Each structure stands twice: as structure tokens, then as C-alpha cells.
Amino acid sequence: MLLDPGMDLTLRPMRYPDFYERYRAAIRNTWTVEEVDLHSDLADLAKMSPQERHLINRLVAFFATGDSIVANNLVLNLYQHVNAPEARLYLSRQLFEEAVHVQFYLTLLDTYLPDHDERAKAFAAVEHIPSIRDKAEFCFKYIDSLGGLTRLEDAADRRAFLLNLICFAACIEGLFFYGAFAYVYWFRSRGLLNGLATGTNWVFRDESMHMEFAFSVVDTVRSEEPELFDDELAGQVTTMMEDAVAAELAFARDLCGDGLFGMNADQMEEYLQYVADQRLRRLGMPIRYGTANPFGFMELQDVQELANFFERRVSAYQVAVEGSVSFDESF
């Protein structure tokens, strides 16, 4: 079974071809940071209000460490426990994509924060900005929850692994990052920071695939070991999601202050609850909030970006693929 201890090295016969196809799809989605033009954003930044600049500075400070935390968990906890070479191919590819994201956010910081001291503070945000530190501590709690576990020997070990996997898929990539994306697309809806939005489109596409891969691993484990998915696990996942919403809401209050036109902490709370319900529903668990999406501009995010191909590459572009490509993930 997928979580049996060991390290299967044989791709033939292939036990989980779906994982291999996800790896191939990820290869087709290759992009590089050099394709993103952030310089057009500088004029937008210059005309922003102090509160808008505060939001942007806090946002890029979170970006500076967010994907590094995800990459660390991939290496420390996920790769060694998923016993299928085709799945590990995908995880290897995901690790590369996380590195590209880290490079993108490094470039973002260098472009948006030319002052050396400001950049240094952004990179150290996890240590001195409470709203970012609390999110990081939430992540570290589940990274550390597996401790020195090197083999999933019993049901308790496997449930601990599932909680780690679900945390990073549903709460971190599926909630923390989606909350961050909402701020980016709010600016884009106002005609601002199109360079940031272009890069975020590609990050969003990658993160949606990472999340769906993790959920497909959960689906596979559920089919192989259904006894692991009891009411206790569902309760633990719901509590985890509630904690994630609370941490991200505190971040929203830090970013939004008294509120901006079309973006405030109350609206973000509704959006986070809506997204949390989508994650719980995908996991086959009861929804927690029953909240609607308050951001109309996010409803358009599953529509392909329209752009002049000769000016900049559309975010739906794929390498050596024919046919139409669209976003699959619903906000």
C-alpha cells in the first residue's frame, strides 16, 4: 500500500499511473522567473497610499518564507513516506517548483523594496512580525508533529502523516496562499500590479496542482485503508482548519487595518471561511462555515488570462501541449 514502510524503486508495473500523469502535466507547466516583468509595477507602487504600501510590504514579507517552509516539509516529512516511485517523481518536481517560487519572491522583494534595511526586515519577518510568526508557528507545529518518525508502522503513525499532508495541502497551500492570492487579484481588479498578478497566476497554477496531488494521495490512502478516516480524524482536521482560519484572519487584520475600498478584514474572514469549506468538502468531510465568497473578482480566476501573446506569455501557456488549458481549481 501507498504508506507501507519501505522505498519501492520500480516504475513497472506502475501501481499509480495517475501520479505519473500529474508529474508529466507539471513538466508541461514549466515557467521561469525571468519571464515575469515586475518593472511596470513600480509606477503603481509610487502612487499607492501608505495603507496600501503596508499591505504590500506585509504580503511580500510572508511570501519571502512561505514556500521555503513548504519545501522543507516536502524534504523532511513527505518524500520518505510516500512509497511509490511515480508519486516521488511528482514530489521531486514539486520541490523544483517551490524553488522557482522562492526565486520569484526573492526577485519581488528586490524589486519592490530597494532599501537594504527594508528588505532585511522582510526576510526576517517570521521572527519579528507577530501575524507572520503565528502563521509560521502553525506550520512548524505540523512539521514537528512527525518528529523523528522514519517509518509509518501503525495506524497512529499513518494518521499523524495524514494530518501533516492535509495541513500543508488544505491549510497552507490551500488557505494561507489563497488568502495571499486574493490580495494580489484585488489589486489587479483595480488595474494595479499586473506584473505581480502575472507571476501569481503561474504560482497559483502550480499550487493548485500541488494541492490536488496531495488530495489524490489522501484519496488513495482512503481507498486502501478506510479505517484511518474515522470521526476522530475528521474532528482533528476541522480543528486544524479552524486554527488556520484564525491565524490567517489575524494576518488579514494586520494587512487591512481599518479597511480599504473593496478589501477589509471582515470580507477576508468570509472568504477564508468559504475557502476552508471548499477544502473540507474536497476531503469528503462536513463543511464548517457555510459562507459565500464575498469577492466577485475571485470568481473570474478560473477564466484564462487574456493577453497579447507577443507582449508577454499568457499564464495558461504550456510546453509542448495541444488543445485548450484552463484553471481547474475553484476559489
N, C-alpha and C positions, 0 to 999 in steps of 0.2 A: 504494500500500500504506500501511498504517497509520503506519509510521515514515518514509515518504518525506519529505524536506525540503519545507517549504512550510507554508501555512496555508489549507487548504480552508475556505471560508466558506459553502458551500451545503448546506442540510439536505435538499433534494430534488434528485434522488432520494437517499434515505437509504441509505448504504452499510452502516451498522452499527446496525440498529434495536434490537439488544439493549442497547447502551449507552444509547440514549434511554429504553428502558423502565426501566432501572436508575435513571436520573435521575428519572423520574416516581415510582418507588417511594420514592425518598429524600424527595421532596417530601411524600408521604403520611405519612412518619415524623417530621414536624416536632414538636419539643418545645422548651420554653423552661426556662431555669434556675429561673425563678420558680415553676414547678410542683413543685419538689423541696423538701420540708420537712426541713431538717437539724437543726432545733432539738431534735427528740426524741433526737438522738444525744448531746447534751451530758451528760445524766444517765449514759449508758453510759460516756462518756469519764472522768467523775469517779470511777467505781468500778473503772477498769482498773488493772492492775499497772504498775509502771514499765517493764517489758519490753514490755508491750502498747502502752503510750504511745509508746515508742521506735519500735516497728514502724509505728504510725500516722503519727508525725511524719516518718519517713523516706519513707513511702509518699506522703504528700501533697506532700513536697518534690520527689519525682520527677514527680508529676502536674503540678506548677507549670510545668515546662518541656517535658514530653514532647510534647504536642500542638502547641506552638509550633514545635518542630523539624520535625514532620511538615508543618505548614503552610508553613514556609519552603521545604522541598523541593518541595512542590507548585508553588509560585510560581517557584522558581529553575530547576527541572530537568524537571518532568513536563509541565506545561501546554504549553510551547512545542514539545515533540517529538511529541505525540500528534496526528497530522494527521487529525482527524475532528471536525467541529463537534459531533456528538452526544456524543462522548466528552468534549469540553471542557465541554459543559453539565454533565455529571456531576462533573467535576473542580471546576467553579465551585461546585456545590452542596456538594461535599466540603469545600471551603475554608470555606464558611459553617458547616458542622457542626464543623469544627475550632475555629472561633472560639467557638461555643457551648460546646464542651468546655473551652476555656481560661477562659471566663467561669464555668463550673461549678466548676472547680478554684480559681479566684480566690475565689469565694464559700465554697468548702470551707475554704480557708486562713483567710479572715477569720472564719469561724465556729469552727473548731477551735483556732485559735491567736490568741486575743485579744491576747496580748502583742506589742507592736510589734517588739521585738527578735527574738523567735522567728520572727515572720513574715518579717522581713528575711533571717534566716538561711535559711529555707526557700526563698525566692525566689532566693537566691544559692547554692543547694546545688550547682549544676553546677560551681561554682568551688572549693568547699572540702570537699565530701563525696566521698571517693575512689570509692566504689561507684557514685555517680550520675555523677561526672565521667567514669569509664571508659565508662559506657553512652553518654553524650553524645559522647565521642570516637569511639566506634564509629559512631554516626550521622553525625558530621561527616566521617569518612573516606569514606563513600559519597556524601554531599552534594558533597564537594570532588572526588570521583573524575571527575566530568564537567567540572570546571574551567570554562573559558570556552567549552565546546562549544555552538555555537548551531545547528549542522546535523548530522544524522546521515548523513554522506556515504558511509561504507563499513561493512563488517561489524564492524570493531573498534569503531567508534563505537556501533553498534547493540547490540553485546554489553555495552559499558560502560553504556548506557542500561538494558538489561535487568537488569544486576546492581544498579543503583540502584533500579529499580522493585521487584525481588524482595526486596531488603534491607528496604525500607520496608514492603512488604506482609507478608512472611513473618517477618522478624526483629523489626521494631519494632512495627508494629501487631499482628502475628500471634504474637509471642512475648513481648516486653517488656510490652506492655499486658495480654496474657492472664495473665502471671505476676502482675501487679498486681491483676487482677480476682480471682484465686484468693484473695488475702489478704482482699479485701472479702467474698467469699462464704463464707470461713471464719468471719469474724465474724458474718455473717448466719445461718449454720448454728447459731450459739450464741445467736441471738436478739438480737444486738447490731448497732448502727449501721444500722438499717433505712433511714434517710434516705439515707445514703451508698449503700446497696445499690440503692435505687430509682433514683437518678441514674445509678449504674453500669450498671443494666440498659439504660437508654437509650443510654449511651455504648457499651456492648457491642454493641447492635444496630447502631449507626452503624459501629463499627469492623469488624464482621463484613461489612457491605456494602462498606466501603472495600476490605477485603482481597479480597473476591470479585470486585469490579470490576477490581482490579489483576491478579488471576489470569486474568480473562477477556481482558484486554489481552495477557497473556503467551500465552494460548491462540490468540488471533487472529494474533499475530506468528509463533507456531509453525506455524500453517497456511499463512501467506503466505511465510515464509522459514525452512523447516525446517532449512536448512543451518547456521543460527546455533546450533542446540541440539545441540552435539556433546559428547563426553566431557569436553573441557576446561571448558566452561561448567558442566556438572554437577558437576565437581570443585570449581570455584570457588564454586558455590552451597553445596555441602556444607561446605566450609571456612568460609564465611561463617556458616552456621548453627551450626557448632561454636563459633566465636568468640562468637556471640550467646548461646549457652547458657552459655558460660564467664562472660561479663560479667553475665548475669542471675543466675547462681549466686552470684557474688561479692556481688551486691546482696542475695540471699536470706540469705547468711551474716551480712551486716551487720544485716538486719532481725530475723532469728530468734535470733541469738546461740546460746546453748546449747539452744534449742528451747522451744517452747510446747506445751501439750496439743493434739494434733491438727495441729500445724504445726511443721515443723523443716526445716533446710536439706537434709537427706538426702531427705525426701519431696518437697521442691520440685525437687531435681535430677531425680528420677524424672518428676515432672510436666512439667518443661521438656523433657526428652528425649522424652516422649510427644508433646507438642505439636509439637516440631521434626519428628518423624516424620510427623505429620499434614500439615504444610506441605510437606515433601518429596514425600509421596505425591500431594498435590494438584497439585504441579508436574510430576508424571509422572517423578520421579526416585527412585532406590532409597532406602529408609529407612536411617537411620544407627544407631539405637539398639535398636529392638525392645522398648521399655519400656512397661509398662502404666500406666494412670492410677491413682495412689495415693489420689486424693482422691474419695471417694464422693460428697461434697456437690457436686462439679462435674458429676457425671453427670446431675444434675437440672436443669442450667442450660438444656437445650433444652425444658423444660416451661414453659408460660406462667405468669407470676406470678399468683397468686390474690390479689385484693384487693377490698375494698368500693369499688365504683366511685364511690360518693357521698362517700367519705372522701378518696381520692386516686386519680389516674388510673393504671390498670394500664400496665405498660411496653409491652405489646403493642398499645396503642391506636394507631390510625392516623387521619389526617384524611381524611374522605370516602371510606372504603373499606368494602366489604361483605365478609362471609364471615369465616372464621377466619384468624388470623395466628399464626404460631409462629416460634420461633427455628430457623434452618436450620443454623447453624454448630455442628459437633461439637467439643467440647473434647478 
